[in-house]
């Protein structure tokens, strides 16, 4: 399906903009951060990176605001 | 601090996914959207390009202020290409990638996405363990 109006396309652009902004701000553009989340051995040494978990939890907020 | 900006980033990602669903009724699965740009169906191309341009613009903007958020991978191009191939192949097999299943799928409480996320997270954790610490 093609979205014909400029207004719709602007909206879709803005969605992508938020998505990219969020990914980059959270540092999910850094492979090392993702790897340090996946490295559970770091739990023992205290160097585990929980950022990805924070991202996954926080992204529920806008959805809950819309659906509730 | 890293956790706090993770929360901010997560809210923005959720906002992007929810607004795309509201405006276009589409799931924000990035690899699927990109795949549809490379292999277009009739009348199903422009919105994908527009979304990806927005995505790149948002990320580019952050890079202007925080260049450290865009690290250059130490891996050689051959390994990167092979990894990217496996990610793309897996995303097609699983009907979605990290963003499609992990962001939109989990938030929609899709059972298929829960299985997909459980599997790829477990395999990724095991892979990192083996690569970094041995068997």
Backbone of each chain as ProteinMPNN parsed JSONL, in Angstrom:
{"seq_chain_A": "XXXXXXXXXXXXXXXXXXXXXXXXXXXXXXXXXXXXXXXXXXXXXXXXXXXXXXXXXXXXXXXXXXXX", "coords_chain_A": {"N_chain_A": [[0.857, -1.197, 0.0], [0.564, 2.171, -0.844], [1.432, 5.273, 0.586], [-0.084, 8.152, 0.061], [-0.368, 10.944, 0.652], [1.453, 13.935, 1.461], [1.461, 14.593, 4.109], [1.126, 12.123, 5.441], [3.519, 10.88, 4.661], [5.368, 12.573, 5.871], [4.777, 12.028, 8.505], [5.571, 9.344, 8.659], [8.277, 9.658, 8.172], [8.951, 11.07, 10.477], [8.449, 9.102, 12.418], [10.489, 7.257, 11.807], [12.615, 8.935, 12.341], [12.437, 9.359, 15.162], [12.88, 6.744, 15.969], [15.51, 6.223, 15.037], [16.881, 8.228, 16.386], [16.457, 7.428, 19.047], [17.729, 4.883, 19.097], [20.396, 5.639, 18.611], [20.952, 7.503, 20.655], [20.701, 5.881, 22.911], [22.906, 4.392, 22.531], [22.818, 2.051, 21.161], [23.911, 1.711, 18.783], [26.424, 0.951, 19.096], [28.332, -1.801, 18.808], [29.871, -2.867, 20.898], [28.504, -2.242, 23.249], [26.2, -3.767, 23.071], [27.326, -6.303, 23.006], [28.485, -6.344, 25.545], [26.217, -6.441, 27.048], [25.258, -8.934, 26.404], [27.183, -10.535, 27.481], [27.173, -12.513, 29.981], [28.963, -13.357, 31.873], [30.07, -11.131, 32.853], [28.433, -10.326, 34.832], [29.329, -11.352, 37.214], [31.675, -9.948, 37.614], [30.868, -7.392, 37.799], [30.84, -5.692, 35.618], [28.84, -5.782, 33.817], [26.674, -4.649, 31.212], [23.714, -3.065, 31.338], [22.241, -1.577, 29.604], [20.835, -2.258, 27.2], [18.726, -3.748, 28.222], [17.416, -1.765, 29.677], [16.553, -0.208, 27.546], [14.757, -1.984, 26.278], [12.795, -2.189, 28.228], [11.926, 0.457, 28.582], [10.791, 1.139, 26.146], [8.233, 0.278, 26.198], [6.693, 2.178, 27.403], [5.61, 4.406, 25.719], [3.806, 2.846, 24.246], [2.067, 1.825, 26.196], [0.968, 4.205, 27.056], [-0.496, 4.904, 24.825], [-2.311, 2.788, 24.492], [-3.654, 2.468, 26.906]], "CA_chain_A": [[0.0, 0.0, 0.0], [1.365, 3.385, -0.928], [0.851, 6.354, 1.372], [0.026, 9.158, -0.986], [-0.297, 12.356, 1.024], [2.713, 14.441, 2.028], [1.287, 14.55, 5.557], [1.43, 10.756, 5.87], [4.95, 10.624, 4.479], [6.072, 13.322, 6.924], [4.568, 11.268, 9.733], [6.407, 8.152, 8.591], [9.646, 10.154, 8.339], [9.123, 11.394, 11.893], [8.56, 7.821, 13.138], [11.848, 6.776, 11.593], [13.505, 9.871, 13.027], [12.419, 9.018, 16.59], [13.485, 5.415, 16.122], [16.957, 6.368, 14.862], [17.344, 9.075, 17.484], [16.47, 6.598, 20.25], [18.781, 3.872, 18.969], [21.724, 6.245, 18.7], [21.121, 8.085, 21.981], [20.909, 4.791, 23.866], [24.186, 3.755, 22.251], [22.617, 0.726, 20.572], [24.695, 1.705, 17.55], [27.766, 0.481, 19.467], [28.355, -3.252, 19.008], [30.476, -3.237, 22.183], [27.496, -2.149, 24.315], [25.325, -4.929, 22.935], [28.117, -7.473, 23.415], [28.655, -6.312, 26.998], [24.939, -6.868, 27.618], [25.121, -10.385, 26.19], [28.237, -11.229, 28.226], [26.665, -12.72, 31.345], [30.086, -13.567, 32.793], [30.366, -9.822, 33.432], [27.59, -10.16, 36.035], [30.154, -11.699, 38.373], [32.739, -8.966, 37.817], [30.264, -6.073, 37.957], [31.027, -4.867, 34.422], [27.73, -6.067, 32.913], [26.037, -3.441, 30.693], [22.276, -3.326, 31.314], [21.557, -0.556, 28.793], [19.874, -2.872, 26.275], [17.554, -4.112, 29.025], [16.718, -0.503, 29.947], [15.887, 0.166, 26.294], [13.626, -2.882, 26.044], [11.74, -1.893, 29.203], [11.413, 1.82, 28.399], [10.013, 1.335, 24.915], [6.834, -0.055, 26.467], [5.985, 3.347, 27.938], [4.729, 5.05, 24.736], [2.742, 1.925, 23.859], [1.083, 1.786, 27.266], [0.265, 5.494, 27.053], [-1.435, 4.933, 23.7], [-3.353, 1.766, 24.572], [-4.445, 2.547, 28.149]], "C_chain_A": [[0.884, 1.235, 0.0], [0.655, 4.501, -0.155], [1.026, 7.64, 0.586], [0.23, 10.584, -0.487], [1.052, 12.695, 1.654], [2.669, 14.34, 3.553], [1.634, 13.161, 6.112], [2.919, 10.468, 5.778], [5.779, 11.344, 5.535], [5.967, 12.589, 8.254], [5.474, 10.051, 9.783], [7.878, 8.53, 8.772], [9.928, 10.437, 9.812], [9.242, 10.129, 12.741], [9.97, 7.275, 13.03], [12.856, 7.621, 12.339], [13.593, 9.549, 14.517], [13.157, 7.701, 16.833], [15.01, 5.512, 16.058], [17.588, 7.174, 15.983], [17.495, 8.237, 18.754], [17.588, 5.576, 20.226], [20.154, 4.484, 19.231], [21.978, 6.856, 20.075], [21.439, 6.993, 23.003], [22.245, 4.089, 23.643], [24.035, 2.356, 21.671], [23.253, 0.629, 19.182], [26.12, 1.228, 17.817], [27.732, -1.027, 19.697], [28.906, -3.635, 20.38], [29.461, -3.191, 23.327], [26.574, -3.357, 24.281], [26.056, -6.185, 23.404], [28.289, -7.516, 24.927], [27.354, -6.611, 27.739], [24.825, -8.395, 27.542], [26.129, -11.196, 27.009], [27.846, -11.406, 29.688], [27.781, -12.979, 32.352], [30.433, -12.259, 33.496], [29.503, -9.54, 34.664], [28.426, -10.388, 37.287], [31.18, -10.613, 38.672], [32.185, -7.544, 37.985], [30.434, -5.157, 36.756], [29.91, -5.097, 33.39], [27.035, -4.763, 32.509], [24.535, -3.69, 30.498], [21.517, -2.372, 30.388], [20.492, -1.154, 27.87], [18.582, -3.262, 26.997], [16.719, -2.856, 29.327], [15.948, -0.048, 28.718], [14.62, -0.656, 26.094], [12.461, -2.607, 27.003], [11.085, -0.542, 28.877], [10.543, 1.956, 27.161], [8.554, 0.918, 25.072], [6.025, 1.182, 26.842], [5.078, 4.04, 26.902], [3.555, 4.16, 24.344], [1.647, 1.89, 24.92], [0.271, 3.095, 27.303], [-0.794, 5.551, 25.954], [-2.599, 3.978, 23.927], [-4.234, 1.907, 25.822], [-5.318, 3.804, 28.154]], "O_chain_A": [[1.844, 1.322, 0.766], [-0.564, 4.65, -0.236], [2.135, 8.158, 0.456], [0.931, 11.362, -1.134], [1.695, 11.858, 2.288], [3.672, 14.048, 4.204], [2.339, 13.038, 7.113], [3.511, 9.891, 6.689], [6.766, 10.806, 6.035], [6.924, 12.53, 9.027], [6.073, 9.755, 10.817], [8.632, 7.82, 9.436], [10.99, 10.096, 10.332], [10.041, 10.083, 13.677], [10.575, 6.879, 14.026], [13.826, 7.11, 12.899], [14.688, 9.472, 15.074], [13.944, 7.57, 17.77], [15.714, 4.961, 16.904], [18.674, 6.856, 16.468], [18.509, 8.313, 19.447], [18.312, 5.413, 21.208], [20.967, 3.928, 19.969], [23.082, 6.746, 20.609], [22.322, 7.15, 23.846], [22.669, 3.282, 24.471], [24.979, 1.566, 21.677], [23.148, -0.391, 18.502], [26.927, 1.111, 16.895], [27.157, -1.483, 20.685], [28.461, -4.621, 20.969], [29.535, -3.99, 24.261], [26.21, -3.905, 25.322], [25.488, -7.022, 24.106], [28.246, -8.588, 25.529], [27.374, -6.988, 28.911], [24.364, -9.051, 28.476], [25.951, -12.398, 27.206], [28.148, -10.558, 30.528], [27.571, -12.837, 33.556], [31.01, -12.259, 34.584], [29.798, -8.633, 35.442], [28.252, -9.703, 38.295], [31.522, -10.376, 39.831], [32.933, -6.61, 38.275], [30.193, -3.955, 36.866], [30.016, -4.667, 32.242], [26.828, -3.88, 33.342], [24.136, -4.433, 29.602], [20.286, -2.36, 30.387], [19.385, -0.626, 27.768], [17.487, -3.122, 26.451], [15.491, -2.876, 29.246], [14.823, 0.442, 28.828], [13.556, -0.12, 25.785], [11.295, -2.768, 26.642], [9.861, -0.412, 28.892], [9.649, 2.802, 27.125], [7.734, 1.172, 24.19], [4.814, 1.228, 26.625], [3.895, 4.243, 27.174], [2.444, 4.647, 24.134], [0.458, 1.92, 24.603], [-0.935, 3.09, 27.546], [-1.849, 6.161, 26.123], [-3.741, 4.3, 23.6], [-5.404, 1.522, 25.812], [-6.052, 4.042, 29.113]]}, "seq_chain_B": "XXXXXXXXXXXXXXXXXXXXXXXXXXXXXXXXXXXXXXXXXXXXXXXXXXXXXXXXXXXXXXXXXXXXXXXXXXXXXXXXXXXXXXXXXXXXXXXXXXXXXXXXXXXXXXXXXXXXXXXXXXXXXXXXXXXXXXX", "coords_chain_B": {"N_chain_B": [[24.273, 6.44, 34.485], [24.539, 5.614, 31.836], [22.443, 3.824, 31.916], [20.312, 5.544, 32.303], [20.294, 7.118, 29.922], [19.758, 5.017, 28.293], [17.125, 4.446, 28.984], [15.857, 6.802, 28.107], [16.447, 6.621, 25.361], [15.079, 4.243, 24.8], [12.391, 5.012, 25.203], [12.113, 6.811, 23.086], [12.515, 5.091, 20.893], [10.306, 3.404, 21.242], [8.329, 5.316, 20.843], [8.746, 5.938, 18.15], [8.1, 3.436, 16.998], [5.429, 3.083, 17.801], [4.159, 5.326, 16.664], [4.57, 4.8, 13.963], [2.992, 2.558, 13.689], [0.509, 3.685, 14.241], [0.226, 5.65, 12.264], [0.787, 4.398, 9.79], [0.095, 1.789, 10.1], [2.024, -0.149, 10.244], [4.588, -2.533, 11.136], [7.526, -1.75, 12.842], [9.966, -3.133, 11.791], [13.21, -3.147, 11.179], [15.035, -4.463, 9.415], [13.263, -5.824, 7.757], [11.882, -3.699, 6.595], [13.976, -2.49, 5.222], [14.616, -4.611, 3.537], [12.393, -4.645, 1.851], [12.882, -2.404, 0.407], [15.01, -3.086, -1.179], [13.978, -5.304, -2.548], [11.393, -4.639, -4.027], [7.79, -4.615, -3.695], [4.838, -3.989, -5.645], [3.719, -0.658, -5.367], [4.708, -0.375, -2.738], [6.949, 0.831, -1.706], [7.901, 3.522, -1.418], [7.221, 4.503, 1.223], [8.873, 3.004, 2.811], [11.45, 3.858, 2.12], [11.252, 6.507, 2.954], [10.853, 6.179, 5.722], [13.298, 4.963, 6.437], [15.074, 6.999, 5.743], [14.378, 8.908, 7.643], [15.158, 7.505, 9.917], [17.944, 7.289, 9.523], [18.579, 9.988, 9.523], [17.92, 10.759, 12.149], [19.774, 9.21, 13.606], [22.14, 10.203, 12.525], [22.075, 12.819, 13.405], [22.447, 12.514, 16.181], [25.018, 11.535, 16.073], [26.433, 13.822, 15.424], [26.731, 15.128, 17.807], [27.482, 13.196, 19.658], [29.861, 11.517, 18.748], [31.115, 9.257, 19.687], [29.177, 7.361, 19.961], [29.079, 6.02, 17.643], [30.885, 3.676, 16.948], [33.694, 2.293, 15.21], [33.764, -0.894, 13.892], [36.004, -3.452, 14.911], [36.247, -5.675, 13.471], [37.14, -7.512, 10.474], [36.199, -6.823, 7.021], [35.237, -9.084, 5.692], [34.334, -10.834, 7.732], [32.371, -9.184, 8.789], [30.609, -9.009, 6.601], [29.791, -11.668, 6.374], [28.541, -11.998, 8.865], [26.462, -10.132, 8.593], [25.071, -11.293, 6.504], [24.156, -13.65, 7.763], [22.519, -12.524, 9.725], [20.565, -11.285, 8.139], [19.538, -13.504, 6.768], [18.571, -15.037, 8.905], [16.649, -13.26, 9.868], [14.768, -13.313, 7.845], [13.993, -16.021, 7.882], [12.885, -16.095, 10.46], [10.793, -14.427, 10.208], [11.205, -11.786, 10.994], [13.285, -9.286, 12.598], [15.615, -8.161, 15.128], [14.494, -5.681, 15.838], [11.872, -5.868, 14.828], [10.755, -8.166, 16.136], [11.744, -7.89, 18.779], [11.207, -5.226, 19.556], [8.599, -4.319, 18.47], [7.149, -6.737, 18.396], [7.272, -7.951, 21.001], [6.051, -5.913, 22.453], [3.535, -6.071, 21.411], [2.735, -8.363, 22.531], [3.061, -10.688, 21.088], [3.123, -14.15, 20.565], [4.801, -15.56, 18.876], [6.869, -13.73, 18.582], [7.891, -13.649, 21.168], [8.993, -16.176, 21.377], [10.89, -15.99, 19.313], [12.579, -13.883, 20.247], [13.474, -15.009, 22.643], [14.915, -17.17, 21.637], [16.893, -15.927, 19.946], [18.227, -14.273, 21.744], [19.215, -16.127, 23.613], [20.921, -17.711, 22.015], [22.705, -15.729, 21.212], [23.823, -14.98, 23.665], [25.096, -17.353, 24.399], [26.89, -17.563, 22.252], [28.519, -15.255, 22.632], [29.59, -15.931, 25.089], [31.098, -18.256, 24.464], [32.903, -17.214, 22.558], [34.256, -15.224, 24.045], [35.03, -16.421, 26.464], [35.565, -19.059, 26.076], [34.704, -22.595, 25.901]], "CA_chain_B": [[24.114, 7.404, 33.387], [24.275, 4.815, 30.641], [21.095, 3.274, 32.074], [19.349, 6.632, 32.13], [20.141, 7.431, 28.501], [19.106, 3.838, 27.725], [15.677, 4.62, 29.18], [15.438, 7.867, 27.187], [16.498, 6.048, 24.012], [13.998, 3.27, 24.691], [11.125, 5.732, 25.045], [12.093, 7.344, 21.719], [12.317, 3.963, 19.978], [8.901, 3.027, 21.382], [7.545, 6.377, 20.206], [8.87, 5.713, 16.707], [7.369, 2.228, 16.613], [3.985, 3.296, 18.004], [3.634, 6.28, 15.683], [4.516, 4.131, 12.651], [1.815, 1.697, 13.726], [-0.696, 4.518, 14.202], [0.135, 6.393, 11.008], [0.829, 3.567, 8.592], [-0.324, 0.423, 10.39], [3.147, -1.027, 9.92], [5.502, -2.941, 12.186], [8.843, -1.16, 12.606], [11.067, -4.1, 11.712], [14.097, -2.385, 10.295], [15.578, -5.251, 8.303], [12.16, -6.087, 6.835], [11.621, -2.465, 5.853], [15.093, -2.33, 4.287], [14.488, -5.667, 2.528], [11.369, -4.23, 0.903], [13.454, -1.37, -0.473], [15.861, -3.797, -2.149], [13.137, -6.195, -3.35], [10.109, -3.966, -3.829], [6.501, -5.024, -4.25], [4.168, -2.864, -6.276], [3.15, 0.345, -4.452], [5.087, -0.649, -1.359], [8.373, 1.151, -1.703], [8.245, 4.878, -0.982], [7.135, 4.698, 2.677], [10.048, 2.354, 3.4], [12.583, 4.762, 1.919], [11.017, 7.674, 3.802], [11.1, 5.772, 7.111], [14.742, 4.74, 6.636], [15.728, 8.307, 5.707], [14.147, 9.484, 8.968], [15.993, 6.737, 10.853], [19.339, 7.689, 9.329], [18.713, 11.384, 9.919], [17.942, 10.778, 13.617], [21.05, 8.67, 14.071], [23.184, 11.137, 12.091], [22.003, 13.983, 14.292], [23.1, 12.133, 17.433], [26.442, 11.401, 15.769], [27.047, 15.148, 15.395], [27.044, 15.529, 19.176], [28.129, 12.076, 20.347], [30.487, 10.626, 17.755], [31.525, 8.005, 20.337], [28.095, 6.381, 19.836], [29.238, 5.308, 16.369], [32.237, 3.13, 16.914], [34.057, 1.506, 14.042], [34.0, -2.267, 14.303], [37.378, -3.914, 14.73], [36.222, -6.879, 12.635], [37.424, -7.233, 9.07], [34.998, -6.72, 6.199], [34.724, -10.41, 5.368], [33.561, -11.308, 8.88], [31.178, -8.334, 8.883], [29.689, -9.39, 5.529], [29.234, -12.976, 6.732], [27.597, -11.762, 9.967], [25.291, -9.441, 8.065], [24.329, -12.293, 5.737], [23.479, -14.532, 8.723], [21.443, -11.746, 10.353], [19.505, -11.127, 7.145], [18.963, -14.823, 6.521], [17.799, -15.375, 10.1], [15.486, -12.381, 9.979], [13.761, -13.798, 6.894], [13.489, -17.296, 8.417], [12.099, -15.868, 11.675], [9.771, -13.419, 9.906], [11.443, -10.53, 11.693], [14.63, -9.137, 13.168], [15.649, -7.693, 16.512], [13.539, -4.596, 16.058], [10.5, -6.332, 14.559], [10.303, -9.058, 17.21], [12.122, -7.405, 20.108], [10.545, -3.961, 19.881], [7.155, -4.326, 18.189], [6.528, -8.028, 18.701], [7.102, -8.109, 22.455], [5.09, -4.921, 22.916], [2.201, -6.524, 20.995], [2.56, -9.634, 23.22], [2.982, -11.758, 20.102], [3.785, -15.342, 21.085], [5.877, -15.866, 17.946], [7.99, -12.831, 18.871], [8.503, -14.054, 22.429], [9.841, -17.321, 21.061], [12.018, -15.515, 18.504], [13.499, -13.123, 21.104], [14.081, -15.978, 23.558], [15.911, -17.97, 20.914], [18.088, -15.198, 19.491], [18.98, -13.794, 22.9], [19.951, -17.254, 24.19], [22.022, -18.086, 21.124], [23.692, -14.645, 21.246], [24.525, -15.054, 24.951], [25.995, -18.512, 24.326], [27.96, -17.232, 21.305], [29.446, -14.323, 23.286], [30.297, -16.69, 26.134], [32.094, -19.139, 23.847], [33.945, -16.411, 21.912], [35.054, -14.475, 25.013], [35.521, -17.168, 27.62], [35.793, -20.459, 25.737], [33.599, -23.491, 26.279]], "C_chain_B": [[23.762, 6.692, 32.095], [22.862, 4.229, 30.689], [20.043, 4.334, 31.803], [19.176, 6.987, 30.651], [19.562, 6.234, 27.738], [17.599, 3.952, 27.815], [15.13, 5.687, 28.226], [15.376, 7.328, 25.749], [15.355, 5.075, 23.786], [12.658, 3.931, 24.465], [11.005, 6.266, 23.61], [11.861, 6.236, 20.69], [10.85, 3.513, 20.014], [7.99, 4.028, 20.7], [7.567, 6.216, 18.689], [8.035, 4.534, 16.247], [5.862, 2.438, 16.71], [3.424, 4.249, 16.955], [3.586, 5.644, 14.289], [3.292, 3.224, 12.574], [0.531, 2.513, 13.579], [-0.89, 5.178, 12.837], [-0.036, 5.461, 9.816], [0.347, 2.138, 8.824], [0.763, -0.587, 10.099], [3.963, -1.353, 11.154], [6.886, -2.387, 11.853], [9.942, -2.218, 12.733], [12.059, -3.583, 10.686], [14.625, -3.227, 9.128], [14.494, -5.596, 7.281], [11.854, -4.88, 5.965], [12.727, -2.25, 4.812], [15.02, -3.38, 3.173], [13.487, -5.3, 1.445], [11.812, -3.091, -0.003], [14.273, -2.048, -1.572], [15.037, -4.669, -3.09], [11.7, -5.708, -3.268], [8.913, -4.728, -4.415], [5.834, -3.772, -4.789], [3.542, -1.95, -5.211], [3.523, 0.122, -2.995], [6.559, -0.307, -1.16], [8.67, 2.475, -1.011], [8.25, 5.041, 0.538], [8.347, 4.099, 3.375], [11.269, 3.271, 3.312], [12.464, 5.966, 2.863], [11.311, 7.347, 5.26], [12.603, 5.626, 7.368], [15.515, 6.056, 6.593], [15.576, 9.005, 7.058], [15.045, 8.84, 10.007], [17.452, 7.187, 10.762], [19.56, 9.122, 9.797], [18.8, 11.499, 11.446], [19.279, 10.316, 14.157], [22.202, 9.622, 13.725], [23.261, 12.341, 13.024], [22.705, 13.695, 15.621], [24.613, 12.051, 17.231], [27.168, 12.738, 15.722], [27.494, 15.58, 16.787], [27.815, 14.459, 19.935], [28.754, 11.118, 19.336], [30.905, 9.279, 18.352], [30.445, 6.932, 20.217], [28.149, 5.627, 18.504], [30.65, 4.773, 16.256], [32.451, 2.336, 15.634], [34.381, 0.098, 14.522], [35.43, -2.68, 13.989], [37.434, -5.123, 13.8], [36.567, -6.544, 11.19], [36.146, -7.368, 8.23], [34.389, -8.071, 5.841], [33.85, -10.952, 6.485], [32.266, -10.501, 9.003], [30.139, -8.746, 7.836], [29.019, -10.721, 5.853], [28.204, -12.812, 7.853], [26.318, -11.134, 9.446], [24.419, -10.405, 7.264], [23.525, -13.184, 6.682], [22.312, -13.805, 9.4], [20.264, -11.62, 9.392], [18.775, -12.428, 6.892], [18.067, -15.234, 7.69], [16.539, -14.544, 10.219], [14.383, -12.825, 9.022], [13.146, -15.092, 7.408], [12.535, -17.064, 9.584], [10.97, -14.868, 11.453], [9.963, -12.131, 10.687], [12.824, -10.498, 12.323], [14.527, -8.673, 14.617], [14.592, -6.621, 16.763], [12.102, -5.066, 15.854], [9.96, -7.182, 15.698], [10.537, -8.433, 18.585], [11.408, -6.131, 20.504], [9.035, -4.083, 19.699], [6.484, -5.608, 18.66], [6.262, -8.213, 20.18], [6.029, -7.152, 22.966], [3.67, -5.305, 22.502], [1.849, -7.844, 21.677], [2.366, -10.777, 22.233], [3.775, -12.962, 20.584], [4.983, -15.713, 20.199], [7.111, -15.006, 18.242], [8.686, -13.208, 20.169], [9.441, -15.231, 22.194], [11.088, -16.855, 20.317], [13.048, -14.795, 19.374], [14.222, -14.061, 22.071], [15.186, -16.763, 22.876], [17.114, -17.119, 20.544], [18.899, -14.606, 20.635], [19.822, -14.928, 23.484], [21.151, -17.609, 23.326], [23.11, -17.016, 21.159], [24.51, -14.705, 22.535], [25.534, -16.204, 24.933], [27.183, -18.201, 23.405], [28.997, -16.312, 21.944], [30.268, -15.057, 24.343], [31.428, -17.515, 25.527], [33.245, -18.32, 23.255], [34.852, -15.74, 22.95], [35.708, -15.333, 26.079], [35.824, -18.623, 27.316], [34.662, -21.325, 26.245], [33.711, -23.883, 27.75]], "O_chain_B": [[22.848, 7.078, 31.366], [22.173, 4.143, 29.673], [19.022, 4.073, 31.166], [18.051, 7.138, 30.175], [18.956, 6.399, 26.679], [16.876, 3.614, 26.877], [14.077, 5.503, 27.615], [14.403, 7.544, 25.026], [14.732, 5.071, 22.724], [11.869, 3.477, 23.636], [9.941, 6.186, 22.996], [11.106, 6.417, 19.734], [10.233, 3.274, 18.976], [7.007, 3.655, 20.06], [6.537, 6.341, 18.026], [7.342, 4.613, 15.233], [5.109, 2.03, 15.826], [2.342, 4.016, 16.415], [2.666, 5.917, 13.518], [2.639, 3.13, 11.535], [-0.407, 2.103, 12.895], [-2.005, 5.257, 12.32], [-0.879, 5.688, 8.948], [0.204, 1.363, 7.877], [0.484, -1.735, 9.752], [4.03, -0.565, 12.097], [7.365, -2.531, 10.729], [10.741, -2.191, 13.669], [11.79, -3.578, 9.485], [14.659, -2.761, 7.989], [14.766, -5.656, 6.082], [11.6, -5.006, 4.767], [12.454, -1.876, 3.671], [15.319, -3.087, 2.015], [13.693, -5.6, 0.27], [11.205, -2.838, -1.044], [14.237, -1.644, -2.734], [15.342, -4.772, -4.278], [10.883, -6.275, -2.542], [9.004, -5.379, -5.457], [6.205, -2.649, -4.446], [2.91, -2.429, -4.269], [2.722, 0.406, -2.105], [7.31, -1.053, -0.532], [9.546, 2.566, -0.151], [9.17, 5.644, 1.092], [8.8, 4.61, 4.399], [12.014, 3.441, 4.277], [13.44, 6.384, 3.486], [11.943, 8.138, 5.96], [13.118, 6.101, 8.38], [16.496, 6.221, 7.317], [16.519, 9.617, 7.56], [15.619, 9.515, 10.862], [18.108, 7.433, 11.775], [20.59, 9.44, 10.391], [19.634, 12.234, 11.975], [19.851, 10.94, 15.051], [23.117, 9.823, 14.524], [24.339, 12.815, 13.381], [23.462, 14.525, 16.124], [25.39, 12.445, 18.101], [28.376, 12.797, 15.952], [28.487, 16.291, 16.945], [28.687, 14.764, 20.749], [28.228, 10.031, 19.1], [31.035, 8.287, 17.635], [30.732, 5.742, 20.349], [27.361, 4.711, 18.269], [31.496, 5.338, 15.562], [31.514, 1.785, 15.057], [35.174, -0.084, 15.445], [35.992, -2.316, 12.956], [38.512, -5.551, 13.388], [36.319, -5.43, 10.73], [35.153, -7.947, 8.671], [33.172, -8.192, 5.704], [32.761, -11.469, 6.235], [31.202, -11.054, 9.284], [28.946, -8.825, 8.131], [27.819, -10.885, 5.633], [27.128, -13.407, 7.805], [25.219, -11.551, 9.813], [23.191, -10.349, 7.331], [22.348, -13.446, 6.436], [21.251, -14.39, 9.621], [19.112, -11.821, 9.777], [17.547, -12.459, 6.811], [16.951, -15.715, 7.492], [15.488, -15.045, 10.619], [13.2, -12.725, 9.347], [11.926, -15.257, 7.379], [11.51, -17.736, 9.7], [10.27, -14.499, 12.396], [8.989, -11.452, 11.01], [13.449, -11.534, 12.551], [13.474, -8.785, 15.245], [13.887, -6.652, 17.772], [11.214, -4.7, 16.624], [8.848, -6.957, 16.175], [9.655, -8.443, 19.444], [11.038, -5.966, 21.666], [8.279, -3.964, 20.663], [5.401, -5.581, 19.244], [5.159, -8.587, 20.575], [5.203, -7.52, 23.801], [2.706, -4.915, 23.161], [0.775, -8.393, 21.431], [1.611, -11.714, 22.493], [4.939, -12.839, 20.965], [6.033, -16.124, 20.693], [8.244, -15.48, 18.165], [9.908, -13.107, 20.279], [10.543, -15.28, 22.74], [12.203, -17.265, 20.64], [14.246, -15.054, 19.263], [15.425, -13.931, 22.294], [16.25, -16.995, 23.45], [18.249, -17.526, 20.792], [20.115, -14.452, 20.522], [20.992, -14.732, 23.813], [22.26, -17.787, 23.83], [24.298, -17.337, 21.14], [25.725, -14.51, 22.518], [26.669, -16.059, 25.386], [28.327, -18.525, 23.722], [30.2, -16.544, 21.823], [31.472, -14.839, 24.478], [32.563, -17.482, 26.003], [34.413, -18.672, 23.42], [36.068, -15.688, 22.769], [36.804, -15.025, 26.549], [36.29, -19.353, 28.191], [33.765, -20.846, 26.938], [32.873, -24.631, 28.255]]}, "name": "protein", "num_of_chains": 2, "seq": "XXXXXXXXXXXXXXXXXXXXXXXXXXXXXXXXXXXXXXXXXXXXXXXXXXXXXXXXXXXXXXXXXXXXXXXXXXXXXXXXXXXXXXXXXXXXXXXXXXXXXXXXXXXXXXXXXXXXXXXXXXXXXXXXXXXXXXXXXXXXXXXXXXXXXXXXXXXXXXXXXXXXXXXXXXXXXXXXXXXXXXXXXXXXXXXXXXXXXXXXXXX"}
